[in-house]
Amino acid sequence: MAGLLAGLGALGLKNLENMDLFEEKKDEKLAKDAGKKPVIQETDYLFDKVYECPVCYGQIKARTMKVGKARLLHTDMDLRPVYENIEPIKYDVISCPHCGYSALTRYFGGLTSSQAKAIKENISRAFNPVIAKKDTYTYEEAVARYKLCLANAIVKHAKASEKAYICLKAGWLIRGMGESLEKEGKTSPKELAEIKAQEKEFLKNALEGFVAARQAESYPMCGMDETTVDYLIAVLSMEFEKYEVASKMISSILVSPSATNRMKDKARDVKEVLLAKIKEKKAN
């Protein structure tokens, strides 16, 4: 089919026959598109980090969040961090696809020979190798990784604090999953209630673990100082209506000479909520 300017050759202007009628508009569109902010993908915050499994010595390529890349939006009362465009908690479990050994990043190395043996006998022997199919994890995949991580911690007889920390982060992860599904309108009230029940089950065990660890372990614990652990115990105790324990922890923070002003401010916020809950319970 002849172009719009076909025939100009007869006028000595053949070089103009194939000009683009809307070239200026294309240039304008390109300029406009260039001014748009690029769409941020979850993969933009991630990179592959290679580890050697301390159990089977196989190579692990773990999806890892880039430090300082994501923007922190806020933290929940129980210190769960909420970031823009990504859920970092999904990527804090390193899992060997060959033997099933899994641990939080901070606990991945340093296995004793007896712990490695216990994992081989109780996990690796029956483990079905996993092949990663995507560059990101869904919430469901991440929750499964946390459950495997917790199973490893139980099998290797990890400290109470490590098991509590896994439960805490798993609870945070499930909360994030519920929020994501609710935002997208992809779940029913019944399913949301089930997700909330899962979250609370993990957080209940986190509380029990931190209380036990506080009595038997030294600090720092899971990278947290004594004030932070006491604060977590207070918030989790309040969640499960253990108001006496919560009050005791908050009081100890407010009079502690080692507690930072920031932590004391957070403790005061919790105290207000706690007093309101106690008042409400008495009224009922």
C-alpha positions as CSV (number, residue, x, y, z in Angstrom):
1,M,0.0,0.0,0.0
2,A,1.4,3.4,-1.0
3,G,2.2,5.9,1.7
4,L,0.4,9.2,2.3
5,L,3.2,11.1,0.5
6,A,3.7,8.6,-2.4
7,G,4.2,10.5,-5.7
8,L,6.3,13.3,-4.3
9,G,9.2,11.7,-6.2
10,A,7.7,13.2,-9.4
11,L,8.3,16.6,-7.9
12,G,11.9,15.8,-7.0
13,L,11.0,15.1,-3.3
14,K,11.3,11.3,-3.2
15,N,13.3,11.6,0.0
16,L,10.2,12.9,1.8
17,E,7.8,10.2,0.7
18,N,8.4,8.0,3.8
19,M,8.3,10.8,6.4
20,D,6.5,9.9,9.7
21,L,3.4,11.9,10.0
22,F,3.3,11.7,13.8
23,E,7.0,11.8,14.5
24,E,6.7,14.8,16.7
25,K,3.9,13.2,18.8
26,K,6.1,10.1,19.2
27,D,8.9,12.3,20.5
28,E,6.5,14.0,22.8
29,K,5.3,10.6,24.2
30,L,8.8,9.4,24.7
31,A,9.7,12.6,26.6
32,K,6.6,12.2,28.7
33,D,7.3,8.5,29.4
34,A,10.9,9.5,30.3
35,G,9.5,11.8,33.0
36,K,7.4,9.1,34.6
37,K,8.6,7.3,37.7
38,P,9.7,3.7,36.9
39,V,7.4,1.0,38.3
40,I,9.1,-0.6,41.4
41,Q,9.1,-4.4,41.4
42,E,9.9,-6.6,44.5
43,T,12.9,-8.0,42.6
44,D,14.4,-4.5,42.5
45,Y,15.1,-4.9,46.3
46,L,16.6,-8.3,46.1
47,F,19.8,-10.0,45.1
48,D,21.2,-13.6,45.2
49,K,23.6,-14.4,48.0
50,V,25.5,-17.7,48.0
51,Y,25.9,-19.8,51.2
52,E,27.4,-23.2,51.9
53,C,25.1,-25.5,53.8
54,P,26.7,-26.5,57.1
55,V,24.8,-29.8,57.0
56,C,25.2,-31.2,53.4
57,Y,27.8,-28.7,52.2
58,G,25.7,-28.0,49.1
59,Q,25.5,-24.5,47.6
60,I,22.5,-22.3,48.5
61,K,21.5,-19.3,46.4
62,A,19.3,-17.3,48.8
63,R,17.2,-14.3,47.8
64,T,18.4,-11.5,50.0
65,M,17.1,-8.0,50.6
66,K,19.5,-5.1,49.7
67,V,20.5,-3.1,52.8
68,G,19.0,0.4,52.9
69,K,17.1,-0.1,49.6
70,A,13.5,-0.2,50.8
71,R,11.8,2.7,52.7
72,L,10.4,1.9,56.1
73,L,6.8,3.2,56.4
74,H,6.2,2.4,60.1
75,T,6.5,-0.2,62.8
76,D,3.6,-1.9,64.6
77,M,3.3,-1.8,68.3
78,D,5.0,-5.2,68.6
79,L,8.0,-3.9,66.5
80,R,7.0,-5.5,63.2
81,P,8.6,-3.3,60.5
82,V,6.4,-2.4,57.5
83,Y,8.2,-1.4,54.3
84,E,7.1,0.1,51.0
85,N,6.7,-2.3,48.1
86,I,8.3,-5.3,49.8
87,E,7.8,-7.7,52.7
88,P,11.5,-8.3,53.9
89,I,10.4,-10.9,56.5
90,K,9.7,-13.3,53.6
91,Y,13.4,-13.3,52.8
92,D,14.9,-13.9,56.3
93,V,14.9,-17.7,56.2
94,I,17.9,-19.4,54.4
95,S,16.8,-22.8,53.3
96,C,18.9,-25.5,51.7
97,P,17.1,-26.9,48.7
98,H,19.2,-30.1,48.9
99,C,18.8,-31.3,52.5
100,G,16.2,-29.1,54.1
101,Y,18.3,-27.4,56.7
102,S,16.8,-24.0,57.3
103,A,17.4,-21.1,59.7
104,L,17.0,-17.4,60.1
105,T,19.9,-15.5,58.6
106,R,21.4,-14.6,62.0
107,Y,21.4,-18.2,63.1
108,F,22.4,-20.0,59.8
109,G,26.0,-20.9,60.7
110,G,27.6,-22.3,63.8
111,L,26.0,-25.7,64.0
112,T,27.6,-28.3,66.2
113,S,28.3,-31.8,64.8
114,S,25.5,-33.2,67.0
115,Q,23.0,-30.7,65.6
116,A,24.0,-31.4,62.0
117,K,23.6,-35.1,62.7
118,A,20.1,-34.6,64.2
119,I,19.0,-32.6,61.2
120,K,20.3,-35.2,58.8
121,E,18.5,-38.0,60.6
122,N,15.2,-36.1,61.3
123,I,14.8,-33.8,58.3
124,S,17.3,-34.5,55.5
125,R,16.5,-38.2,55.3
126,A,12.8,-37.6,54.3
127,F,13.2,-34.1,52.7
128,N,12.0,-33.7,49.1
129,P,14.5,-31.3,47.3
130,V,13.0,-28.0,46.4
131,I,13.6,-26.3,43.0
132,A,13.1,-22.5,43.1
133,K,10.8,-21.5,40.3
134,K,10.6,-17.7,40.7
135,D,12.7,-14.8,41.8
136,T,10.3,-13.9,44.7
137,Y,8.4,-15.8,47.3
138,T,4.7,-15.7,47.8
139,Y,3.4,-15.3,51.4
140,E,2.4,-19.0,51.3
141,E,5.8,-20.1,50.2
142,A,7.5,-17.9,52.9
143,V,5.2,-19.2,55.6
144,A,6.2,-22.8,54.6
145,R,9.9,-21.8,54.8
146,Y,9.3,-20.4,58.4
147,K,7.6,-23.7,59.4
148,L,10.6,-25.7,58.1
149,C,12.9,-23.3,59.9
150,L,11.0,-23.8,63.2
151,A,11.1,-27.6,62.7
152,N,14.9,-27.4,62.3
153,A,15.2,-25.3,65.4
154,I,13.2,-27.9,67.4
155,V,15.2,-30.8,66.0
156,K,18.6,-29.1,66.7
157,H,17.5,-28.1,70.3
158,A,17.9,-24.4,69.7
159,K,17.7,-21.9,72.5
160,A,14.3,-20.8,73.5
161,S,15.1,-17.3,72.3
162,E,15.8,-18.6,68.7
163,K,12.6,-20.5,68.6
164,A,10.7,-17.6,70.0
165,Y,12.2,-15.2,67.4
166,I,11.2,-17.6,64.6
167,C,7.6,-17.6,65.9
168,L,7.6,-13.9,66.3
169,K,8.7,-13.3,62.7
170,A,6.3,-16.0,61.4
171,G,3.5,-14.2,63.2
172,W,4.5,-10.9,61.6
173,L,4.7,-12.6,58.2
174,I,1.2,-14.1,58.5
175,R,-0.2,-10.7,59.6
176,G,1.3,-9.2,56.5
177,M,-0.3,-11.9,54.4
178,G,-3.7,-11.1,55.9
179,E,-3.3,-7.4,55.3
180,S,-2.2,-8.0,51.7
181,L,-5.2,-10.3,50.9
182,E,-7.6,-7.9,52.6
183,K,-6.2,-5.0,50.6
184,E,-6.6,-6.9,47.4
185,G,-10.1,-8.1,48.3
186,K,-9.0,-11.7,47.6
187,T,-10.3,-13.4,50.8
188,S,-13.4,-13.9,52.8
189,P,-14.0,-12.9,56.5
190,K,-13.8,-16.5,57.4
191,E,-10.4,-16.9,55.7
192,L,-9.1,-13.7,57.4
193,A,-10.2,-15.1,60.8
194,E,-8.3,-18.2,60.1
195,I,-5.2,-16.2,59.1
196,K,-5.5,-14.1,62.3
197,A,-5.8,-17.3,64.4
198,Q,-2.5,-18.6,62.8
199,E,-0.8,-15.3,63.6
200,K,-1.9,-15.4,67.2
201,E,-0.8,-19.0,67.6
202,F,2.7,-18.1,66.5
203,L,2.8,-15.0,68.7
204,K,1.5,-16.9,71.7
205,N,4.5,-19.3,71.3
206,A,6.8,-16.3,70.8
207,L,5.7,-14.9,74.1
208,E,6.2,-18.2,75.9
209,G,9.7,-18.6,74.4
210,F,10.8,-15.1,75.3
211,V,9.6,-15.4,78.9
212,A,11.6,-18.7,79.2
213,A,14.6,-17.1,77.5
214,R,14.5,-14.1,79.8
215,Q,14.9,-16.3,82.8
216,A,17.7,-18.5,81.4
217,E,19.7,-16.7,78.7
218,S,22.0,-13.7,78.6
219,Y,21.8,-10.5,76.4
220,P,21.9,-9.5,73.7
221,M,19.1,-11.9,72.7
222,C,18.3,-12.2,69.0
223,G,20.1,-9.0,68.5
224,M,17.9,-7.3,71.1
225,D,18.9,-5.8,74.5
226,E,17.0,-6.5,77.7
227,T,14.8,-3.4,77.4
228,T,13.6,-4.4,73.9
229,V,12.9,-8.0,75.0
230,D,10.9,-6.7,78.0
231,Y,9.0,-4.4,75.7
232,L,8.1,-7.3,73.4
233,I,7.0,-9.4,76.3
234,A,4.8,-6.5,77.5
235,V,3.1,-6.0,74.1
236,L,2.6,-9.7,73.5
237,S,1.3,-10.2,77.1
238,M,-1.2,-7.4,76.5
239,E,-2.3,-9.1,73.3
240,F,-3.2,-12.3,75.3
241,E,-4.7,-10.4,78.2
242,K,-1.9,-11.1,80.6
243,Y,-2.2,-7.6,81.9
244,E,-0.3,-8.1,85.2
245,V,2.8,-9.3,83.3
246,A,2.5,-6.5,80.8
247,S,2.2,-3.9,83.6
248,K,5.3,-5.3,85.3
249,M,7.4,-5.2,82.1
250,I,6.3,-1.6,81.2
251,S,7.0,-0.4,84.7
252,S,10.5,-1.9,84.6
253,I,11.2,-0.1,81.3
254,L,10.0,3.3,82.6
255,V,12.3,3.2,85.6
256,S,15.3,1.6,83.8
257,P,18.4,3.8,83.6
258,S,19.6,1.9,80.6
259,A,16.3,2.3,78.6
260,T,16.5,4.9,75.8
261,N,14.1,7.8,75.6
262,R,12.7,6.3,72.4
263,M,11.9,3.0,74.2
264,K,10.4,4.8,77.2
265,D,8.2,6.8,74.8
266,K,7.0,3.5,73.2
267,A,6.5,2.0,76.7
268,R,4.3,5.0,77.6
269,D,2.2,4.5,74.5
270,V,1.7,0.8,75.4
271,K,0.8,1.8,79.0
272,E,-2.0,4.0,77.7
273,V,-3.4,1.2,75.6
274,L,-3.0,-1.3,78.5
275,L,-4.8,0.9,81.0
276,A,-7.7,1.3,78.5
277,K,-7.9,-2.5,78.0
278,I,-7.9,-3.1,81.8
279,K,-10.6,-0.5,82.3
280,E,-12.7,-2.1,79.5
281,K,-12.3,-5.5,81.0
282,K,-13.4,-4.3,84.4
283,A,-16.4,-2.6,82.9
284,N,-17.5,-5.9,81.3
